[in-house]
Amino acid sequence: MGKEVYEKLKEYSKTYQSDIALFTQKLIQTPSISGEEKAVAELYMAEMEKVGFDEVFRDDMGNIVGLINGTQEGPTIMYNSHMDHVSPGDIGNWEGYDPYGGQIDTCLIDNADKTSRENTLCIHGRAASDVKGGAATQIYAGALLVRLKKEGYPLKGTYMFTGVVQEEPAEMVGMLHLVDKTFKEKGLDYDAMVSSEASSLKLYCGHRGRIEFLITVYGRTSHGSAPWLGINAIYKSLKVIEKLKDELYPSLPKDEDLGQSSISLNIIECSPGALSIVPDKCMLSIDRRTIPGETVAGAMAQIQEILDEIAYNDPEFKAEVKVKTALETSYTGVQYDIQKVMAPWKIDRDHPFVESAKEALEGIGEEVKYGYWDFGTDASKTAGIDFKPTIGYSPMQEQYAHTPYDKVRIDYMVRAMAGNAAIFISAGEKEGSIFGALKF
């Protein structure tokens, strides 16, 4: 189809500006904290039916799927968004905006490269940039494809939108359930994935992984008036903290694209936790970011080596490390007791799927730039575990996510609508397979 269809996408996307803005407002006005996504899931499903998706359904965990069938055989490209969001926090920090208001106004906002600020129409509110603005864009990219199909343009393959539950807790339970259980039961599969996580209209090509460790340092209680009779677990933890910060962190490996692995002590708790009792346990919650090539076992061994070294020099020292787990329950009642682990991943910029996406964006007149996320996403499942070609492409901007300045540019949403549809069309028209497994 080439140039003609790309021009149509640009033209048609502008006609949907009011529709996509109104839909995004409704999404923001519908709170969907993790585990409470039912109402927003129904909004997504209703909108997909409204714009003409061929099939829309919800699985037993509460994830949603919408399919647009092409007129010819071809690849299935999954466009993925999560439906949950984090708490708005202190309402006083929102500079007068209602975090669930979805207010539209002209505001000063960063450009895509964060090199200047521009006055343009924005939608404000919690999840505008993580990820309701991007999700709305993916659904309305589907609307563009439906319109093209009705006008007789041939479409190769299947456009699949998936909205998953419980991404924010970072255990990927919704995505794991969707791909490993629901897809298998429904006879579905996918060839590549496009994430709606914030990318500022750039093609994002990976992120570090995440492991949450719990180090427990043991001591012995005594009365707070006689601390010499006990072993203070907090004091025994000081050497651990020092070695994590000053020895392990600086030694961690780097990736030329994703940056250095990192380790961060984010929570300290003690037990029994009473003023008059020397604590006999000190719990250190560790956020460990990994790059391709690192493993859970290897990262744990690094911490265990520190604990063993301290114990060798201090007969009173006793500690253990383990991967943290969480019990996650969806709004439908499905439960997962799961380790808090997300895999690192990246895709080469010259991978055929990335090249195809690049050609598509250039076809609609976009300047193509690349990036990598600092945070983790559900792409850890598609790319880090399944090794399926995966990219991020979104109108949202990472610096506003999880902040009280949460907002999304409407002009970027219109551009990303056309971009997402173009990426799908380009992938379907390529000769031969462009969906080789990732290697990193």
C-alpha positions in Angstrom: 0.0 0.0 0.0 2.9 2.3 0.7 2.7 6.1 0.7 -1.0 6.3 0.0 -2.1 4.4 3.1 0.4 6.3 5.3 -1.2 9.5 4.1 -4.6 8.2 5.0 -3.5 7.3 8.5 -2.2 10.8 9.1 -5.4 12.3 7.7 -7.8 10.0 9.6 -5.9 10.2 12.9 -6.7 13.9 13.1 -10.4 13.3 12.8 -10.3 11.1 15.9 -8.7 13.8 18.1 -11.9 14.6 20.0 -12.8 10.9 20.4 -9.5 9.8 21.8 -9.4 12.8 24.2 -12.8 12.1 25.5 -12.0 8.4 25.9 -8.8 9.2 27.8 -10.8 11.5 30.1 -13.2 8.7 30.9 -10.3 6.3 31.6 -8.7 8.8 34.0 -12.0 9.5 35.7 -12.3 5.8 36.4 -9.9 4.9 39.3 -8.2 1.5 38.7 -5.7 0.9 41.5 -4.0 -2.6 41.1 -6.6 -5.3 41.9 -9.5 -2.9 41.3 -9.5 -2.7 37.5 -13.0 -4.0 36.8 -14.7 -0.7 35.9 -11.9 0.5 33.6 -11.8 -2.9 31.9 -15.4 -2.5 31.0 -14.7 0.9 29.5 -11.9 -0.5 27.4 -14.1 -3.4 26.1 -17.0 -1.0 25.3 -14.7 1.3 23.4 -13.3 -1.5 21.3 -16.7 -2.7 20.4 -17.7 0.9 19.6 -14.8 1.4 17.1 -15.3 -2.0 15.4 -13.0 -4.6 16.8 -14.0 -8.0 15.5 -13.8 -9.8 18.8 -13.6 -8.6 22.4 -13.4 -10.7 25.5 -12.3 -10.9 29.1 -10.4 -13.8 30.7 -10.9 -15.3 34.1 -8.3 -13.1 35.7 -9.9 -9.9 34.3 -7.5 -9.2 31.5 -9.1 -8.0 28.3 -8.4 -8.8 24.6 -9.6 -7.2 21.4 -8.9 -8.6 17.9 -9.1 -7.0 14.5 -8.8 -9.6 11.8 -7.0 -8.6 8.6 -8.3 -9.5 5.1 -5.3 -11.6 4.5 -3.1 -14.0 6.5 -0.2 -12.4 8.3 1.4 -11.9 11.7 -0.4 -11.2 15.0 1.0 -8.1 16.6 0.0 -7.6 20.2 -0.4 -4.0 21.4 -0.2 -4.2 25.2 -1.2 -1.8 28.0 -1.8 -2.4 31.7 -5.0 -1.2 33.2 -3.9 -0.5 36.8 -2.2 2.6 38.2 -0.5 3.7 41.4 -2.0 5.8 44.2 -2.4 9.6 43.5 -0.6 10.3 46.8 -1.0 13.6 48.5 -3.7 15.5 46.6 -2.1 18.8 47.8 0.9 18.1 45.4 -1.3 18.2 42.3 -1.1 21.9 41.7 -4.9 22.3 41.7 -5.7 19.4 39.4 -8.0 16.6 40.4 -6.0 13.4 39.9 -9.2 11.7 38.7 -10.5 14.8 36.9 -9.1 14.2 33.4 -9.0 17.9 32.9 -8.0 19.2 29.5 -6.2 22.5 29.1 -3.3 24.2 27.4 -0.3 23.7 29.6 3.5 24.0 29.5 5.0 20.6 28.9 8.3 19.0 27.8 9.0 18.2 24.2 10.0 14.7 23.3 13.7 15.2 23.9 13.2 17.3 27.1 15.2 20.1 25.5 12.5 22.7 25.7 8.9 23.2 26.9 5.9 23.9 24.8 2.4 25.2 25.3 -0.1 22.6 24.0 -3.3 20.8 24.8 -2.8 18.2 27.6 -5.0 15.8 29.6 -4.1 15.8 33.3 -4.6 13.1 35.9 -3.4 9.9 37.4 -2.3 7.3 34.8 -2.4 9.9 31.9 1.2 9.0 31.3 1.2 5.5 32.8 -0.6 4.2 30.7 -4.1 5.4 29.9 -3.0 7.9 27.3 -1.0 5.2 25.5 -3.7 2.6 25.9 -6.3 4.9 24.3 -3.9 5.5 21.5 -3.5 1.8 20.8 -7.3 1.2 20.7 -7.8 4.1 18.3 -5.0 2.9 16.1 -7.3 -0.1 15.8 -10.1 2.2 14.8 -7.9 3.5 12.0 -7.3 0.0 10.7 -11.0 -0.8 10.9 -11.7 2.3 8.8 -9.1 1.3 6.2 -10.5 -2.2 6.0 -14.0 -0.9 5.4 -12.7 1.2 2.6 -11.2 -1.8 0.9 -7.6 -1.6 1.9 -6.1 -5.0 2.3 -4.7 -5.7 5.8 -2.4 -8.6 6.5 -2.5 -10.3 9.9 -4.3 -9.7 13.2 -4.2 -6.6 15.3 -4.5 -7.6 19.0 -5.0 -5.2 21.9 -4.5 -6.6 25.4 -5.2 -4.8 28.6 -3.7 -6.6 31.6 -4.2 -6.3 35.4 -1.7 -5.7 38.1 1.4 -4.5 36.3 2.3 -2.0 38.9 3.2 -4.4 41.7 5.9 -5.6 39.2 5.3 -9.4 39.3 3.8 -9.5 35.8 0.9 -11.7 37.1 -1.6 -10.4 34.6 0.7 -10.7 31.6 1.9 -14.2 32.7 -1.7 -15.4 33.1 -2.7 -13.9 29.8 0.1 -15.4 27.7 0.6 -18.7 29.4 -3.0 -19.6 30.3 -5.5 -17.6 28.3 -3.8 -17.6 25.0 -3.3 -21.4 25.2 -6.9 -22.0 26.1 -8.1 -19.7 23.3 -5.6 -21.0 20.7 -4.0 -17.6 20.3 -0.4 -16.6 19.8 1.5 -13.5 18.9 4.5 -12.8 16.8 5.7 -9.5 18.3 4.6 -7.0 20.9 4.3 -3.2 21.1 4.1 -1.8 24.6 2.3 1.5 25.3 4.6 2.4 28.2 5.9 5.9 28.0 8.4 6.4 25.2 7.9 10.1 24.0 7.2 8.9 20.4 10.5 7.1 20.3 11.1 3.4 19.7 12.2 1.9 23.0 14.3 -1.2 22.8 14.7 -2.6 26.3 15.2 -2.1 30.0 17.0 -3.7 33.0 15.4 -6.5 35.0 14.4 -6.3 38.7 14.8 -8.7 41.6 13.6 -7.9 45.1 15.7 -9.5 47.8 15.0 -9.7 51.5 18.1 -9.9 53.8 17.3 -10.8 57.4 20.0 -10.2 59.9 19.5 -12.0 63.3 20.4 -10.9 66.8 19.1 -11.5 70.3 16.7 -9.5 72.4 17.4 -7.9 75.7 15.9 -5.1 77.7 16.6 -1.7 76.2 18.1 -0.6 79.5 20.8 -3.4 79.3 21.7 -3.6 75.6 25.0 -5.4 76.4 22.9 -8.5 77.2 21.5 -8.7 73.7 22.8 -8.7 70.1 21.3 -5.7 68.3 20.3 -6.9 64.8 20.3 -3.3 63.5 23.9 -2.8 64.5 24.8 -6.1 62.9 23.2 -4.9 59.7 25.5 -1.9 59.4 28.3 -3.8 57.9 26.0 -5.4 55.4 24.7 -2.0 54.3 28.2 -0.6 54.0 29.4 -3.5 51.8 26.3 -3.4 49.5 26.8 0.3 49.0 30.6 0.7 48.8 31.8 -2.7 47.4 29.0 -4.5 45.5 27.3 -1.6 43.8 30.5 -0.2 42.2 31.5 -3.6 41.0 28.3 -4.4 39.1 28.5 -4.8 35.3 27.3 -2.3 32.7 25.4 -2.6 29.4 26.2 -0.1 26.6 22.5 0.6 26.1 20.8 -0.1 29.4 23.5 1.3 31.7 24.9 -0.2 34.9 23.2 -2.8 37.1 22.3 -1.3 40.4 21.4 -2.2 43.9 19.4 -0.1 46.3 18.4 -0.6 49.9 14.8 0.8 50.0 13.2 -0.5 53.2 14.6 -1.2 56.7 12.4 -2.8 59.3 13.1 -4.4 62.7 11.4 -6.8 65.1 10.1 -6.8 67.7 10.1 -3.0 67.1 9.4 -1.8 70.6 11.4 1.0 72.3 12.5 -1.0 75.3 13.6 -4.1 73.4 16.8 -4.6 71.6 15.8 -5.9 68.1 16.5 -9.5 67.2 15.7 -9.2 63.5 16.6 -6.5 61.0 15.0 -6.9 57.5 16.6 -5.1 54.5 14.5 -4.9 51.4 16.8 -4.7 48.4 16.0 -3.5 44.8 18.4 -5.1 42.4 18.4 -4.1 38.8 20.0 -6.5 36.3 21.2 -6.4 32.8 21.2 -9.3 30.2 23.6 -12.0 31.2 22.9 -11.7 34.9 20.7 -14.3 36.7 18.8 -14.4 39.9 21.1 -17.1 41.3 24.2 -15.1 40.4 22.8 -11.9 42.0 21.9 -13.8 45.1 25.3 -15.3 45.3 26.9 -11.9 45.3 24.9 -11.0 48.4 25.5 -14.4 50.0 29.3 -13.9 49.6 29.0 -10.6 51.6 27.1 -12.3 54.4 29.5 -15.2 54.5 32.5 -12.9 54.7 31.0 -10.9 57.6 30.1 -14.1 59.4 33.6 -15.4 59.0 35.0 -12.4 60.8 32.2 -12.1 63.4 31.0 -15.2 65.2 27.9 -13.4 66.4 26.7 -12.5 62.9 23.9 -14.5 61.4 21.9 -13.6 58.3 20.1 -15.0 55.3 19.0 -13.7 51.9 16.0 -14.8 49.8 13.9 -13.6 46.9 10.8 -11.8 48.1 7.4 -13.2 47.1 4.0 -11.7 47.0 0.4 -13.0 47.0 -1.5 -11.1 44.3 -5.3 -11.4 44.0 -7.1 -10.0 40.9 -10.4 -8.3 40.9 -12.0 -11.6 39.8 -10.4 -13.5 42.7 -7.6 -15.3 40.8 -4.5 -15.6 43.1 -0.8 -16.0 42.4 1.9 -16.5 45.0 4.9 -15.3 42.9 8.5 -14.3 43.2 9.2 -10.6 42.7 11.4 -11.0 39.6 11.4 -9.3 36.2 13.8 -10.3 33.5 16.1 -7.8 31.7 15.9 -7.6 27.9 16.8 -5.6 24.8 16.3 -5.8 21.1 18.9 -4.7 18.6 18.1 -1.6 16.6 18.8 -3.5 13.4 16.4 -6.3 14.3 14.0 -6.7 11.3 11.0 -5.9 13.5 12.6 -2.7 14.7 13.6 -1.8 11.2 10.1 -2.4 10.0 8.7 -0.1 12.7 11.3 2.5 11.8 10.2 2.4 8.1 6.6 2.8 9.2 7.2 5.8 11.3 9.3 7.4 8.6 6.5 6.7 6.2 4.1 8.9 8.2 6.8 11.6 8.4 8.1 11.0 11.9 11.8 11.4 12.8 12.8 8.1 14.4 14.8 8.1 17.6 15.5 5.3 20.1 15.5 4.9 23.8 15.5 2.6 26.8 13.4 2.6 29.9 14.8 3.2 33.4 11.8 1.3 34.9 10.6 -2.2 34.3 7.5 -3.2 32.2 5.5 -6.3 31.3 7.8 -6.6 28.3 9.9 -8.7 30.7 7.5 -11.5 29.8 7.3 -11.1 26.1 11.0 -10.3 25.5 12.8 -11.4 28.6 11.1 -14.8 28.9 9.5 -15.5 25.6 12.2 -13.8 23.5 9.5 -12.4 21.2 10.4 -9.2 19.3 9.2 -6.3 21.5 9.3 -2.5 21.3 7.9 0.4 23.1 6.1 3.1 21.2 3.9 5.7 23.0 2.9 9.3 23.2 3.4 9.4 26.9 6.5 10.8 28.6 8.4 8.8 31.3 9.2 11.8 33.5 5.6 12.4 34.4 4.8 8.8 35.4 3.9 8.3 39.0 4.2 12.0 39.7 1.6 14.6 40.7 2.3 16.3 37.3 0.9 13.3 35.5 -0.3 14.3 32.0 -0.2 13.4 28.3 0.0 15.6 25.2 -3.0 15.3 22.9 -0.9 16.2 19.8 1.4 13.3 20.6 -1.6 10.9 21.0 -2.8 11.8 17.5 0.7 11.2 16.0 1.1 7.9 17.9 -2.3 6.7 16.8 -1.1 6.9 13.2 2.3 5.5 14.2 0.9 2.4 15.9 -1.3 1.6 12.9 1.6 2.2 10.5 3.8 -0.2 12.5 1.1 -2.9 12.2 0.7 -2.4 8.4 4.5 -2.4 7.8 5.0 -5.6 9.7 2.3 -7.4 7.7 3.7 -6.3 4.3 7.3 -7.6 4.9 8.4 -10.6 2.8 9.6 -13.5 4.9 9.7 -13.6 8.7 10.9 -10.5 10.5 10.1 -12.0 13.9 13.3 -13.8 14.8 13.8 -14.7 18.5 15.7 -12.2 20.5 19.3 -13.0 21.6 21.0 -11.0 24.3 
